[in-house]
Amino acid sequence: MSASHILNDQGINIQVVGEELRLSPKEKITPEIVRYVKAHKWEIIAELDPSVIYHNPYAPGTKEARAESLLKVMDAIYQTSLKKVQEVYERSELIPDQRLEAVRQAVLKSQAKLQNFQATVDKLAKKAMLN
């Protein structure tokens, strides 16, 4: 169950205003609810406002922000390739190869480029389609 549904089930209405969430009615907003909303803020915003794709929680320009962005891009590349493979097979699961994880780690450590990750994913997808 999604974060917004959990809140709705408790009788809490949620409104997205820019990058803020407004909750009502006030009498149902407990400290636990506030903590939950803070912990799931971007998940809730993404659920309720499809125009918000992703918000990197780390400060711009930091090593953590770069790693988080790279992970999101690599996940998107992988998911896109996985969808292509699943279109070919009725039931298909592409199990991440050890090589894929090695390249992912190399990209995060600046020892490889994002293009290397894309090429590895493409090879795995091609291999899956041939089997």
FILOTOR-173991 format. One line per field, with one value per atom (N, C-alpha, C, O, CB): chain; residue number from 0; y, x, z negated; atom name. Coordinates in nm, 2 decimals, padded with zeros to 4 digits. Glycine has a CB too. Example, Ala and Ser with C-alpha at 12.3 -4.5 7.8 and 13.67 -1.06 7.14 Angstrom:
balum	c(A,A,A,A,A,A,A,A,A,A) $
guvo	c(0,0,0,0,0,1,1,1,1,1) $
c2	c(-00.57,-00.45,-00.33,-00.33,-00.45,-00.22,-00.11,00.00,00.11,-00.06) $
c1	c(01.32,01.23,01.32,01.42,01.13,01.28,01.37,01.29,01.34,01.41) $
c3	c(-00.78,-00.78,-00.78,-00.85,-00.90,-00.71,-00.71,-00.79,-00.80,-00.57) $
tornu	c(N,CA,C,O,CB,N,CA,C,O,CB) $
REM end
This chain:
balum	c(A,A,A,A,A,A,A,A,A,A,A,A,A,A,A,A,A,A,A,A,A,A,A,A,A,A,A,A,A,A,A,A,A,A,A,A,A,A,A,A,A,A,A,A,A,A,A,A,A,A,A,A,A,A,A,A,A,A,A,A,A,A,A,A,A,A,A,A,A,A,A,A,A,A,A,A,A,A,A,A,A,A,A,A,A,A,A,A,A,A,A,A,A,A,A,A,A,A,A,A,A,A,A,A,A,A,A,A,A,A,A,A,A,A,A,A,A,A,A,A,A,A,A,A,A,A,A,A,A,A,A,A,A,A,A,A,A,A,A,A,A,A,A,A,A,A,A,A,A,A,A,A,A,A,A,A,A,A,A,A,A,A,A,A,A,A,A,A,A,A,A,A,A,A,A,A,A,A,A,A,A,A,A,A,A,A,A,A,A,A,A,A,A,A,A,A,A,A,A,A,A,A,A,A,A,A,A,A,A,A,A,A,A,A,A,A,A,A,A,A,A,A,A,A,A,A,A,A,A,A,A,A,A,A,A,A,A,A,A,A,A,A,A,A,A,A,A,A,A,A,A,A,A,A,A,A,A,A,A,A,A,A,A,A,A,A,A,A,A,A,A,A,A,A,A,A,A,A,A,A,A,A,A,A,A,A,A,A,A,A,A,A,A,A,A,A,A,A,A,A,A,A,A,A,A,A,A,A,A,A,A,A,A,A,A,A,A,A,A,A,A,A,A,A,A,A,A,A,A,A,A,A,A,A,A,A,A,A,A,A,A,A,A,A,A,A,A,A,A,A,A,A,A,A,A,A,A,A,A,A,A,A,A,A,A,A,A,A,A,A,A,A,A,A,A,A,A,A,A,A,A,A,A,A,A,A,A,A,A,A,A,A,A,A,A,A,A,A,A,A,A,A,A,A,A,A,A,A,A,A,A,A,A,A,A,A,A,A,A,A,A,A,A,A,A,A,A,A,A,A,A,A,A,A,A,A,A,A,A,A,A,A,A,A,A,A,A,A,A,A,A,A,A,A,A,A,A,A,A,A,A,A,A,A,A,A,A,A,A,A,A,A,A,A,A,A,A,A,A,A,A,A,A,A,A,A,A,A,A,A,A,A,A,A,A,A,A,A,A,A,A,A,A,A,A,A,A,A,A,A,A,A,A,A,A,A,A,A,A,A,A,A,A,A,A,A,A,A,A,A,A,A,A,A,A,A,A,A,A,A,A,A,A,A,A,A,A,A,A,A,A,A,A,A,A,A,A,A,A,A,A,A,A,A,A,A,A,A,A,A,A,A,A,A,A,A,A,A,A,A,A,A,A,A,A,A,A,A,A,A,A,A,A,A,A,A,A,A,A,A,A,A,A,A,A,A,A,A,A,A,A,A,A,A,A,A,A,A,A,A,A,A,A,A,A,A,A,A,A,A,A,A,A,A,A,A,A,A,A,A,A,A,A,A,A,A,A,A,A,A,A,A,A,A,A) $
guvo	c(0,0,0,0,0,1,1,1,1,1,2,2,2,2,2,3,3,3,3,3,4,4,4,4,4,5,5,5,5,5,6,6,6,6,6,7,7,7,7,7,8,8,8,8,8,9,9,9,9,9,10,10,10,10,10,11,11,11,11,11,12,12,12,12,12,13,13,13,13,13,14,14,14,14,14,15,15,15,15,15,16,16,16,16,16,17,17,17,17,17,18,18,18,18,18,19,19,19,19,19,20,20,20,20,20,21,21,21,21,21,22,22,22,22,22,23,23,23,23,23,24,24,24,24,24,25,25,25,25,25,26,26,26,26,26,27,27,27,27,27,28,28,28,28,28,29,29,29,29,29,30,30,30,30,30,31,31,31,31,31,32,32,32,32,32,33,33,33,33,33,34,34,34,34,34,35,35,35,35,35,36,36,36,36,36,37,37,37,37,37,38,38,38,38,38,39,39,39,39,39,40,40,40,40,40,41,41,41,41,41,42,42,42,42,42,43,43,43,43,43,44,44,44,44,44,45,45,45,45,45,46,46,46,46,46,47,47,47,47,47,48,48,48,48,48,49,49,49,49,49,50,50,50,50,50,51,51,51,51,51,52,52,52,52,52,53,53,53,53,53,54,54,54,54,54,55,55,55,55,55,56,56,56,56,56,57,57,57,57,57,58,58,58,58,58,59,59,59,59,59,60,60,60,60,60,61,61,61,61,61,62,62,62,62,62,63,63,63,63,63,64,64,64,64,64,65,65,65,65,65,66,66,66,66,66,67,67,67,67,67,68,68,68,68,68,69,69,69,69,69,70,70,70,70,70,71,71,71,71,71,72,72,72,72,72,73,73,73,73,73,74,74,74,74,74,75,75,75,75,75,76,76,76,76,76,77,77,77,77,77,78,78,78,78,78,79,79,79,79,79,80,80,80,80,80,81,81,81,81,81,82,82,82,82,82,83,83,83,83,83,84,84,84,84,84,85,85,85,85,85,86,86,86,86,86,87,87,87,87,87,88,88,88,88,88,89,89,89,89,89,90,90,90,90,90,91,91,91,91,91,92,92,92,92,92,93,93,93,93,93,94,94,94,94,94,95,95,95,95,95,96,96,96,96,96,97,97,97,97,97,98,98,98,98,98,99,99,99,99,99,100,100,100,100,100,101,101,101,101,101,102,102,102,102,102,103,103,103,103,103,104,104,104,104,104,105,105,105,105,105,106,106,106,106,106,107,107,107,107,107,108,108,108,108,108,109,109,109,109,109,110,110,110,110,110,111,111,111,111,111,112,112,112,112,112,113,113,113,113,113,114,114,114,114,114,115,115,115,115,115,116,116,116,116,116,117,117,117,117,117,118,118,118,118,118,119,119,119,119,119,120,120,120,120,120,121,121,121,121,121,122,122,122,122,122,123,123,123,123,123,124,124,124,124,124,125,125,125,125,125,126,126,126,126,126,127,127,127,127,127,128,128,128,128,128,129,129,129,129,129,130,130,130,130,130) $
c2	c(-00.12,00.00,00.12,00.13,00.00,00.22,00.34,00.43,00.42,00.42,00.52,00.61,00.70,00.72,00.70,00.75,00.84,00.76,00.81,00.90,00.63,00.55,00.52,00.52,00.42,00.50,00.48,00.60,00.58,00.45,00.72,00.84,00.85,00.89,00.96,00.83,00.84,00.75,00.78,00.82,00.62,00.53,00.57,00.53,00.39,00.67,00.72,00.85,00.92,00.75,00.88,00.99,01.12,01.23,01.00,01.12,01.24,01.27,01.19,01.22,01.39,01.44,01.51,01.57,01.54,01.48,01.54,01.62,01.58,01.42,01.74,01.82,01.86,01.89,01.95,01.85,01.89,02.03,02.07,01.79,02.12,02.26,02.28,02.31,02.36,02.28,02.30,02.18,02.06,02.43,02.20,02.10,02.07,02.01,02.13,02.12,02.11,02.02,02.01,02.25,01.96,01.88,01.95,01.99,01.73,01.96,02.01,01.90,01.83,02.13,01.88,01.77,01.83,01.94,01.69,01.76,01.80,01.68,01.57,01.91,01.68,01.79,01.79,01.69,01.77,01.91,01.93,01.84,01.80,02.08,01.81,01.73,01.59,01.52,01.73,01.54,01.41,01.40,01.29,01.35,01.52,01.52,01.50,01.60,01.65,01.39,01.36,01.37,01.38,01.21,01.37,01.37,01.25,01.27,01.38,01.14,01.02,01.04,01.00,00.89,01.10,01.13,01.23,01.21,01.19,01.33,01.43,01.36,01.38,01.54,01.27,01.20,01.11,01.10,01.11,01.04,00.95,01.03,00.99,00.88,01.14,01.23,01.28,01.28,01.35,01.32,01.37,01.26,01.29,01.43,01.14,01.03,00.99,00.93,00.91,01.01,00.96,01.08,01.06,00.87,01.20,01.32,01.30,01.33,01.44,01.27,01.27,01.15,01.16,01.26,01.04,00.93,00.98,00.95,00.81,01.05,01.10,01.20,01.19,01.16,01.29,01.39,01.32,01.36,01.49,01.23,01.16,01.08,01.07,01.06,01.03,00.95,01.05,01.02,00.88,01.17,01.26,01.36,01.41,01.33,01.38,01.48,01.42,01.42,01.61,01.36,01.29,01.38,01.32,01.22,01.51,01.60,01.60,01.64,01.74,01.55,01.54,01.40,01.30,01.56,01.39,01.27,01.21,01.10,01.28,01.30,01.25,01.37,01.47,01.15,01.36,01.47,01.40,01.31,01.54,01.44,01.39,01.45,01.57,01.43,01.37,01.42,01.48,01.54,01.31,01.46,01.51,01.65,01.69,01.41,01.72,01.86,01.85,01.77,01.93,01.94,01.95,01.96,02.04,02.06,01.89,01.90,01.81,01.81,02.04,01.74,01.65,01.51,01.48,01.64,01.44,01.31,01.22,01.13,01.24,01.24,01.16,01.19,01.10,01.19,01.31,01.35,01.29,01.24,01.51,01.29,01.23,01.08,01.03,01.26,01.01,00.87,00.84,00.75,00.81,00.92,00.89,00.91,00.83,00.99,01.02,01.04,00.93,00.89,01.18,00.89,00.78,00.65,00.58,00.75,00.62,00.50,00.51,00.41,00.49,00.63,00.64,00.63,00.56,00.78,00.68,00.67,00.52,00.47,00.76,00.45,00.31,00.23,00.13,00.26,00.26,00.18,00.20,00.11,00.23,00.33,00.35,00.28,00.22,00.50,00.28,00.20,00.05,-00.01,00.22,00.00,-00.14,-00.17,-00.27,-00.18,-00.09,-00.12,-00.11,-00.19,-00.02,-00.02,-00.01,-00.13,-00.19,00.12,-00.18,-00.30,-00.42,-00.51,-00.32,-00.43,-00.54,-00.54,-00.65,-00.52,-00.42,-00.42,-00.47,-00.54,-00.28,-00.44,-00.49,-00.64,-00.70,-00.43,-00.69,-00.84,-00.90,-01.01,-00.88,-00.84,-00.90,-00.90,-00.98,-00.83,-00.80,-00.79,-00.91,-00.96,-00.66,-00.96,-01.07,-01.21,-01.29,-01.08,-01.22,-01.35,-01.33,-01.22,-01.39,-01.43,-01.42,-01.40,-01.32,-01.55,-01.48,-01.47,-01.47,-01.57,-01.58,-01.35,-01.34,-01.26,-01.16,-01.28,-01.31,-01.23,-01.22,-01.32,-01.29,-01.10,-01.08,-01.07,-00.97,-00.96,-01.17,-01.17,-01.09,-01.12,-01.32,-01.00,-00.91,-01.00,-01.08,-00.81,-00.98,-01.06,-01.00,-00.88,-01.06,-01.08,-01.02,-00.91,-00.82,-01.14,-00.93,-00.83,-00.69,-00.59,-00.87,-00.70,-00.58,-00.51,-00.38,-00.61,-00.58,-00.52,-00.46,-00.36,-00.62,-00.53,-00.48,-00.35,-00.26,-00.59,-00.34,-00.22,-00.11,00.01,-00.24,-00.14,-00.04,00.02,00.14,-00.10,-00.07,-00.02,00.06,00.16,-00.14,00.02,00.10,00.24,00.33,00.02,00.25,00.38,00.47,00.59,00.37,00.41,00.49,00.54,00.64,00.41,00.46,00.50,00.58,00.60,00.37,00.62,00.69,00.61,00.67,00.82,00.48,00.39,00.35,00.28,00.27,00.38,00.34,00.45,00.54,00.20,00.45,00.55,00.50,00.37,00.61,00.58,00.54,00.46,00.37,00.66,00.50,00.42,00.28,00.19,00.49,00.25,00.11,00.03,-00.08,00.11,00.10,00.03,00.00,-00.11,00.12,00.10,00.08,-00.03,-00.11,00.21,-00.04,-00.15,-00.28,-00.38,-00.12,-00.29,-00.42,-00.46,-00.58,-00.41,-00.37,-00.40,-00.44,-00.54,-00.28,-00.37,-00.41,-00.55,-00.63,-00.31,-00.59,-00.72,-00.83,-00.93,-00.73,-00.80,-00.90,-00.91,-01.02,-00.85,-00.80,-00.80,-00.88,-00.96,-00.66,-00.86,-00.93,-01.08,-01.16,-00.88,-01.11,-01.25,-01.32,-01.43,-01.26,-01.25,-01.30,-01.32,-01.42,-01.21,-01.23,-01.25,-01.36,-01.42,-01.12,-01.40,-01.51,-01.64,-01.75,-01.49,-01.65,-01.78,-01.82,-01.92,-01.77) $
c1	c(00.09,00.00,00.09,00.19,-00.10,00.05,00.13,00.12,00.02,00.10,00.22,00.22,00.09,00.04,00.34,00.05,-00.07,-00.19,-00.28,-00.08,-00.20,-00.32,-00.32,-00.43,-00.31,-00.21,-00.20,-00.26,-00.34,-00.06,-00.22,-00.27,-00.42,-00.50,-00.19,-00.46,-00.60,-00.69,-00.80,-00.62,-00.64,-00.71,-00.73,-00.82,-00.64,-00.65,-00.66,-00.74,-00.75,-00.52,-00.80,-00.89,-00.82,-00.87,-00.97,-00.69,-00.61,-00.61,-00.58,-00.47,-00.65,-00.64,-00.51,-00.45,-00.76,-00.45,-00.32,-00.33,-00.40,-00.22,-00.27,-00.26,-00.12,-00.04,-00.35,-00.08,00.06,00.05,-00.02,00.11,00.13,00.15,00.29,00.37,00.08,00.33,00.48,00.55,00.53,00.53,00.65,00.72,00.68,00.75,00.87,00.56,00.51,00.38,00.31,00.47,00.36,00.24,00.15,00.20,00.27,00.02,-00.07,-00.16,-00.23,-00.15,-00.17,-00.26,-00.38,-00.37,-00.18,-00.49,-00.61,-00.69,-00.67,-00.69,-00.78,-00.81,-00.70,-00.64,-00.94,-00.68,-00.57,-00.58,-00.48,-00.57,-00.70,-00.72,-00.67,-00.66,-00.87,-00.65,-00.60,-00.45,-00.40,-00.67,-00.39,-00.24,-00.17,-00.17,-00.20,-00.11,-00.04,00.11,00.15,-00.07,00.19,00.34,00.39,00.48,00.41,00.32,00.36,00.33,00.41,00.29,00.22,00.18,00.28,00.33,00.04,00.32,00.42,00.55,00.61,00.44,00.60,00.72,00.71,00.80,00.76,00.60,00.57,00.58,00.64,00.44,00.51,00.50,00.64,00.68,00.40,00.72,00.85,00.94,01.02,00.92,00.92,01.01,00.97,01.05,00.99,00.84,00.79,00.75,00.67,00.67,00.80,00.75,00.76,00.66,00.83,00.88,00.89,00.82,00.78,01.04,00.80,00.72,00.58,00.51,00.73,00.53,00.39,00.37,00.27,00.35,00.46,00.45,00.45,00.38,00.57,00.54,00.55,00.42,00.38,00.67,00.36,00.23,00.12,00.04,00.19,00.11,00.00,00.03,-00.07,-00.02,00.15,00.18,00.28,00.40,00.24,00.22,00.30,00.41,00.50,00.22,00.39,00.49,00.62,00.73,00.44,00.62,00.74,00.80,00.74,00.72,00.91,00.97,01.06,01.04,01.06,01.15,01.24,01.30,01.33,01.35,01.33,01.40,01.52,01.50,01.31,01.64,01.76,01.77,01.77,01.89,01.77,01.77,01.90,01.91,01.73,02.01,02.14,02.17,02.11,02.25,02.25,02.29,02.35,02.44,02.38,02.31,02.37,02.53,02.58,02.31,02.59,02.74,02.81,02.94,02.78,02.74,02.81,02.84,02.77,02.73,02.93,02.96,02.83,02.81,03.08,02.76,02.64,02.53,02.46,02.58,02.52,02.42,02.46,02.37,02.41,02.59,02.63,02.60,02.55,02.78,02.64,02.61,02.46,02.42,02.67,02.38,02.24,02.18,02.10,02.17,02.23,02.19,02.23,02.15,02.24,02.35,02.40,02.32,02.29,02.55,02.29,02.21,02.07,02.02,02.19,02.01,01.88,01.88,01.80,01.82,01.99,02.00,02.03,01.97,02.12,02.11,02.14,02.02,01.99,02.26,01.94,01.81,01.72,01.66,01.75,01.71,01.62,01.67,01.59,01.62,01.80,01.86,01.82,01.78,02.01,01.84,01.82,01.67,01.64,01.87,01.58,01.44,01.39,01.31,01.36,01.44,01.40,01.44,01.36,01.47,01.57,01.61,01.53,01.50,01.76,01.50,01.42,01.28,01.23,01.41,01.22,01.09,01.10,01.01,01.04,01.21,01.23,01.23,01.17,01.35,01.31,01.32,01.19,01.15,01.43,01.11,00.98,00.88,00.79,00.93,00.90,00.81,00.84,00.74,00.83,00.96,00.99,00.94,00.89,01.15,00.96,00.91,00.78,00.75,01.02,00.70,00.58,00.61,00.54,00.49,00.70,00.74,00.89,00.95,00.68,00.94,01.09,01.14,01.08,01.14,01.24,01.31,01.45,01.52,01.29,01.51,01.65,01.72,01.71,01.67,01.79,01.86,01.99,02.07,01.90,02.02,02.14,02.26,02.28,02.14,02.34,02.47,02.58,02.57,02.52,02.67,02.78,02.86,02.90,02.88,02.87,02.93,02.86,02.92,02.95,02.73,02.65,02.68,02.69,02.50,02.68,02.70,02.85,02.87,02.68,02.94,03.08,03.09,03.16,03.17,03.02,03.02,02.95,03.00,02.96,02.84,02.77,02.86,02.86,02.64,02.93,03.02,03.13,03.18,03.08,03.18,03.29,03.24,03.32,03.34,03.12,03.07,03.06,03.09,02.93,03.01,02.99,03.13,03.14,02.92,03.23,03.37,03.45,03.57,03.45,03.38,03.44,03.55,03.64,03.50,03.54,03.63,03.58,03.65,03.67,03.46,03.39,03.29,03.26,03.32,03.24,03.15,03.01,02.99,03.19,02.91,02.77,02.75,02.67,02.68,02.82,02.81,02.85,02.79,02.89,02.95,02.99,02.88,02.85,03.11,02.80,02.69,02.58,02.53,02.63,02.55,02.45,02.49,02.41,02.44,02.62,02.66,02.65,02.61,02.81,02.68,02.67,02.52,02.49,02.73,02.43,02.29,02.24,02.16,02.21,02.28,02.24,02.29,02.21,02.30,02.41,02.46,02.38,02.35,02.61,02.34,02.26,02.12,02.07,02.25,02.06,01.93,01.94,01.85,01.88,02.04,02.06,02.08,02.02,02.18,02.15,02.18,02.05,02.02,02.28,01.97,01.84,01.74,01.67,01.77,01.74,01.66,01.70,01.61,01.66,01.83,01.87,01.84,01.84,02.02,01.83,01.80,01.66,01.62,01.84) $
c3	c(00.00,00.00,00.00,-00.07,-00.12,00.08,00.09,-00.03,-00.11,00.22,-00.05,-00.16,-00.16,-00.27,-00.16,-00.05,-00.05,-00.08,-00.14,00.09,-00.04,-00.07,-00.22,-00.28,00.01,-00.28,-00.43,-00.50,-00.59,-00.47,-00.46,-00.52,-00.49,-00.58,-00.47,-00.37,-00.33,-00.42,-00.46,-00.18,-00.44,-00.52,-00.66,-00.73,-00.52,-00.71,-00.84,-00.84,-00.95,-00.90,-00.73,-00.72,-00.70,-00.73,-00.84,-00.65,-00.63,-00.48,-00.40,-00.68,-00.45,-00.31,-00.29,-00.38,-00.29,-00.17,-00.14,-00.01,00.09,-00.12,-00.02,00.10,00.13,00.04,00.07,00.25,00.29,00.34,00.43,00.40,00.28,00.32,00.35,00.25,00.21,00.47,00.50,00.45,00.49,00.45,00.36,00.30,00.15,00.07,00.30,00.12,-00.02,-00.02,00.08,-00.08,-00.13,-00.15,-00.25,-00.36,-00.19,-00.23,-00.32,-00.36,-00.28,-00.26,-00.49,-00.55,-00.62,-00.68,-00.64,-00.61,-00.69,-00.72,-00.65,-00.61,-00.81,-00.91,-01.02,-01.05,-00.97,-01.07,-01.17,-01.29,-01.35,-01.21,-01.33,-01.45,-01.44,-01.54,-01.50,-01.32,-01.30,-01.28,-01.27,-01.17,-01.27,-01.25,-01.39,-01.47,-01.18,-01.40,-01.53,-01.50,-01.38,-01.58,-01.61,-01.58,-01.50,-01.42,-01.72,-01.52,-01.44,-01.29,-01.21,-01.49,-01.27,-01.13,-01.06,-00.95,-01.12,-01.14,-01.09,-01.06,-00.95,-01.19,-01.15,-01.12,-01.00,-00.92,-01.24,-00.99,-00.87,-00.74,-00.64,-00.89,-00.74,-00.62,-00.59,-00.47,-00.64,-00.68,-00.66,-00.60,-00.51,-00.79,-00.65,-00.60,-00.46,-00.39,-00.70,-00.42,-00.29,-00.20,-00.10,-00.31,-00.23,-00.16,-00.01,00.06,-00.20,00.04,00.19,00.25,00.37,00.22,00.18,00.23,00.25,00.35,00.14,00.15,00.15,00.26,00.34,00.01,00.28,00.38,00.52,00.61,00.37,00.54,00.66,00.69,00.81,00.67,00.59,00.61,00.65,00.74,00.48,00.59,00.61,00.72,00.77,00.48,00.75,00.86,00.96,00.94,00.80,01.07,01.16,01.23,01.30,01.26,01.22,01.29,01.21,01.27,01.30,01.09,01.01,01.03,00.99,00.85,01.10,01.13,01.02,00.98,01.26,00.97,00.86,00.80,00.87,00.92,00.67,00.60,00.53,00.45,00.50,00.57,00.50,00.36,00.35,00.59,00.26,00.12,00.07,-00.03,00.03,00.15,00.11,00.17,00.27,00.15,00.10,00.14,00.28,00.30,00.04,00.37,00.50,00.50,00.42,00.58,00.59,00.60,00.50,00.51,00.57,00.42,00.32,00.38,00.48,00.19,00.33,00.37,00.36,00.45,00.29,00.25,00.23,00.34,00.39,00.09,00.37,00.48,00.61,00.68,00.49,00.64,00.77,00.77,00.87,00.79,00.66,00.65,00.66,00.73,00.52,00.60,00.60,00.74,00.79,00.50,00.81,00.95,01.04,01.12,01.00,01.02,01.11,01.08,01.18,01.08,00.96,00.93,00.99,01.05,00.78,00.99,01.05,01.20,01.26,01.02,01.26,01.41,01.45,01.54,01.46,01.37,01.40,01.38,01.45,01.31,01.27,01.25,01.37,01.42,01.12,01.42,01.53,01.66,01.73,01.56,01.68,01.80,01.78,01.88,01.80,01.66,01.64,01.66,01.72,01.50,01.60,01.61,01.75,01.79,01.52,01.83,01.97,02.05,02.12,02.04,02.02,02.09,02.04,02.12,02.06,01.92,01.86,01.93,01.96,01.71,01.95,02.01,02.16,02.20,02.01,02.23,02.36,02.37,02.45,02.43,02.27,02.27,02.23,02.29,02.16,02.14,02.10,02.22,02.22,01.98,02.31,02.42,02.52,02.58,02.50,02.52,02.61,02.55,02.62,02.63,02.42,02.35,02.28,02.23,02.25,02.27,02.20,02.05,01.98,02.22,02.00,01.86,01.85,01.88,01.77,01.82,01.82,01.70,01.66,01.95,01.64,01.53,01.57,01.59,01.39,01.58,01.60,01.47,01.40,01.70,01.44,01.31,01.33,01.42,01.26,01.24,01.25,01.25,01.16,01.14,01.34,01.36,01.27,01.24,01.51,01.22,01.14,01.22,01.16,01.10,01.35,01.43,01.42,01.41,01.57,01.42,01.41,01.28,01.28,01.42,01.17,01.04,01.03,00.97,00.92,01.09,01.10,01.17,01.13,01.16,01.28,01.36,01.29,01.29,01.50,01.22,01.14,01.04,01.02,01.07,00.96,00.86,00.92,00.86,00.78,01.04,01.10,01.14,01.13,01.23,01.19,01.23,01.10,01.11,01.29,00.99,00.87,00.82,00.75,00.76,00.85,00.80,00.90,00.89,00.76,01.01,01.12,01.19,01.25,01.07,01.19,01.26,01.39,01.47,01.17,01.42,01.55,01.58,01.49,01.54,01.70,01.74,01.75,01.76,01.88,01.75,01.76,01.89,01.89,01.75,01.99,02.12,02.10,02.17,02.23,02.01,01.99,01.92,01.96,01.90,01.83,01.77,01.87,01.88,01.65,01.96,02.06,02.16,02.19,02.15,02.19,02.28,02.22,02.28,02.32,02.09,02.01,02.01,02.03,01.87,01.98,01.97,02.11,02.12,01.92,02.21,02.35,02.39,02.45,02.45,02.35,02.37,02.30,02.36,02.33,02.18,02.10,02.16,02.17,01.95,02.21,02.27,02.40,02.43,02.30,02.48,02.61,02.58,02.65,02.69,02.48,02.45,02.40,02.44,02.33,02.33,02.28,02.40,02.40,02.18,02.50,02.61,02.70,02.77,02.69,02.70,02.78,02.72,02.79,02.81,02.59,02.52,02.53,02.48,02.38) $
tornu	c(N,CA,C,O,CB,N,CA,C,O,CB,N,CA,C,O,CB,N,CA,C,O,CB,N,CA,C,O,CB,N,CA,C,O,CB,N,CA,C,O,CB,N,CA,C,O,CB,N,CA,C,O,CB,N,CA,C,O,CB,N,CA,C,O,CB,N,CA,C,O,CB,N,CA,C,O,CB,N,CA,C,O,CB,N,CA,C,O,CB,N,CA,C,O,CB,N,CA,C,O,CB,N,CA,C,O,CB,N,CA,C,O,CB,N,CA,C,O,CB,N,CA,C,O,CB,N,CA,C,O,CB,N,CA,C,O,CB,N,CA,C,O,CB,N,CA,C,O,CB,N,CA,C,O,CB,N,CA,C,O,CB,N,CA,C,O,CB,N,CA,C,O,CB,N,CA,C,O,CB,N,CA,C,O,CB,N,CA,C,O,CB,N,CA,C,O,CB,N,CA,C,O,CB,N,CA,C,O,CB,N,CA,C,O,CB,N,CA,C,O,CB,N,CA,C,O,CB,N,CA,C,O,CB,N,CA,C,O,CB,N,CA,C,O,CB,N,CA,C,O,CB,N,CA,C,O,CB,N,CA,C,O,CB,N,CA,C,O,CB,N,CA,C,O,CB,N,CA,C,O,CB,N,CA,C,O,CB,N,CA,C,O,CB,N,CA,C,O,CB,N,CA,C,O,CB,N,CA,C,O,CB,N,CA,C,O,CB,N,CA,C,O,CB,N,CA,C,O,CB,N,CA,C,O,CB,N,CA,C,O,CB,N,CA,C,O,CB,N,CA,C,O,CB,N,CA,C,O,CB,N,CA,C,O,CB,N,CA,C,O,CB,N,CA,C,O,CB,N,CA,C,O,CB,N,CA,C,O,CB,N,CA,C,O,CB,N,CA,C,O,CB,N,CA,C,O,CB,N,CA,C,O,CB,N,CA,C,O,CB,N,CA,C,O,CB,N,CA,C,O,CB,N,CA,C,O,CB,N,CA,C,O,CB,N,CA,C,O,CB,N,CA,C,O,CB,N,CA,C,O,CB,N,CA,C,O,CB,N,CA,C,O,CB,N,CA,C,O,CB,N,CA,C,O,CB,N,CA,C,O,CB,N,CA,C,O,CB,N,CA,C,O,CB,N,CA,C,O,CB,N,CA,C,O,CB,N,CA,C,O,CB,N,CA,C,O,CB,N,CA,C,O,CB,N,CA,C,O,CB,N,CA,C,O,CB,N,CA,C,O,CB,N,CA,C,O,CB,N,CA,C,O,CB,N,CA,C,O,CB,N,CA,C,O,CB,N,CA,C,O,CB,N,CA,C,O,CB,N,CA,C,O,CB,N,CA,C,O,CB,N,CA,C,O,CB,N,CA,C,O,CB,N,CA,C,O,CB,N,CA,C,O,CB,N,CA,C,O,CB,N,CA,C,O,CB,N,CA,C,O,CB,N,CA,C,O,CB,N,CA,C,O,CB,N,CA,C,O,CB,N,CA,C,O,CB,N,CA,C,O,CB,N,CA,C,O,CB,N,CA,C,O,CB,N,CA,C,O,CB,N,CA,C,O,CB,N,CA,C,O,CB,N,CA,C,O,CB,N,CA,C,O,CB,N,CA,C,O,CB,N,CA,C,O,CB,N,CA,C,O,CB,N,CA,C,O,CB,N,CA,C,O,CB,N,CA,C,O,CB,N,CA,C,O,CB,N,CA,C,O,CB,N,CA,C,O,CB,N,CA,C,O,CB,N,CA,C,O,CB,N,CA,C,O,CB) $
REM end
